[in-house]
Amino acid sequence: MKTMEKRTLVTQKAEFRATEDEEQLHLRGYFIVFNSETNLFDNYFEQVAPNAIDDDIQEQDVRALFDHDTAKVLGRTAAGTLALTKDKHGLIGDIIVNRDDPEAMSVYQKVKRGDVSQASFGFYITGSDDEQRDDGSWHTTITGIQLFEISIVTFPAYSDTEIGARAKDVEQLKRERFERRKNNLKKELEEKWKIQS
């Protein structure tokens, strides 16, 4: 299990929209899509497994932000202004828009017009499976996350820090795999030598 590291991940094929019922305005849709592969950089891919999100996600304190900006809070599970539910496709967020907040109304109108339509989320990795494919690329399935925020974003992107961190992860995996192969070969040779002696 890896040490907990703060990360964000772009939501591929995000599907959310601005809606209105008789009493409230909502920003609602998928903020995490399960088993949707993201190409982070050359030869490195990630996806989120359905079991990575706890079934009790609504009981956790998660915030909805605009552009990952902690000064632009759109909703919060602890306040009852953000509802999070899981289905087989992904994690659905339902934000109740604060009509008294000009920034929240601005985001609502941007989504309604289609000017903003993408999503991302911030989390700590608590579990992952890494594998190297036959073509030499690396693939990580995130099997456990501690979610702390979902974001409606103008430009979903990774920071250079995150790309650098994941590149280091790949290099570490390569070193570990090399060491395992070296140790296994050493054991095989030692056993062969014992048999022949």
N, C-alpha and C positions, 0 to 999 in steps of 0.2 A: 504494500500500500504506500502511495506517495505522500509526502508531507503536504499539508494543506497550503495551497497557493491561490491567491486571489486572481481570478481570470474573468474575462468576458468571452462570449461566443456569439457569433452572428447567427440569427435564426434564418435558415434557408427556407424559402417558400413561406414566409410569414403571411398569415391570413388574418387580418384584423380590420375592423371598420368602426365608424362612428354611427351610433344608433340613438333613437329617442323613443321613450315610452311616454305615457301620460304625465309622469311626475319627474323623470330623471333623464339625463344625457349619459350615454355609456360609450366607452372605448373598449371593444371586446374582440377577442380572437386568440389565435395560437401564438404564444410567445416562445414556446419550445416545440419543435417538431421532432418526434422520435425517429431514430434510424435514418436520418437525413444527413448524408455525408457532406462535410465541409472541407474544401481544399484550403488549408491554412497557408501553406507555401509549397514550393516544389517538392513533390514526393512525400508529403505529409498530410494525412487526412484524419478527421475526427468526426464522431457522431455520438449522440446521446441515446443510451438504451432506456427503454420504458421503466425499468426498475431503478433507474438513477434518481427518480423523483419519488420521495416518500408519499405514501397514501395520505398521510396527515398534513400535507403541505399547507392547507388552509389554517392549521393551528400554529404555523410558524410565522415569525414576524418578517414579512417581505414587503418591500416598497416598490411602487411603480413610479418610474422617473421619465423625464424627457431628456434624451441624449446623454444618459448616464450622469446627469448633473444632479447632485444631492440637494441643490437649492431649488430644483424644479420637481417637487414631489406631487404626483398626480393622484396617488392613492396608497393605502397601506392596509394590509390584512388585519393588523391589530386594531385599527380604527374602524373596521367594517366597510371601508371605502374601496377595497380591492378584494375580489373573490377569485380564488385559484382552484381549478378542478382538473383532474387528469382523465383522459380517455385513451383509447388505443392509438390515436393519432399523435397526441402530444399534450402539452399543458396549456389550458385555456385561462386567460386572464380577463376579468370583467371589472373595469375601473368605472366607478361612479364619478362623473365629472362635477367638480365644484363650480357652480355658476357664478359664485362670488369671487373667483380667482381668475383675473384677466389672462394669466399665462396658461392656465388649464383650458380656458375657453379658446384661446389662440391655437393650442395644440388640437383641440377638438375640431375646429374649423379647418385646420391644415389637413387633418386626416379625412374629414368629410369631403373636401375638395379633391383629395387624391394627391396633394402635394407631398405628403409624408405617408409612407406605407410600409416601412420596414421596422424590424424589431431586433433586439439583442437582449442578453441577460448576463447578470454578474453572479459569480458563484465561487465556491471553493471545491476543488476536486477531493473527494474522500475515497474514491475507488476507480480503477481503470484497468483495461486489458489492452496490451500493446502487441502488435504482431508485424512482422516484416513479410510482405507479399512476394510472390515469385518474381514480379517485375522490379523488385528492389525498393518499392515505396513502403512507407510505414503507415499503419492504420491504428488509431486509438479508439476504442469504444469506452466512453465514460459510463461507468456503472454505478457511481455514487457521487452526488453533489449536495452541497449545502447552499441552497439558493438564498441570496440576500436581496436581489433586485431584478426586476424586469424593466426594459426600457423601450419606449417608442423612439426611433432614431431617424435622423435625416440622412446620414451616411453611415451605414453599418461598416465598421472597420476594426481591425486589430491594431493595438499599439505596437511600436517596435519592440517594446519591452516584452510583450506577450509572445511575439514571434521569436524573439531571442531566447526566451525561457523554453519554449517548445523545441526549438532547434537544439538547445542543450539537452533536453530530455532525450531526443533522438540519438545524440552523440553518446549519452550515458547508456542507453539501451544497447547500442552497438558495442561499447566497451564491455558491458556485462555479458552479452552474447559471446563475444570473443573469448573472454575469460572462462566462461562455462565450457566452450569447445576445447580450449587449451587444457583445462583441468580434466575433462573427459578423455581426451587423447592421452594425456599423461598417465591416467589410471589404466587405460587399455594397454599401454606399452609396459607399465609396471607388472600387470597381470600376465601378459605374454612372456615377459622376462622371467617371472617366477615359474611358469609352466616349463619353459625351456631349460631352466637351471637344474 
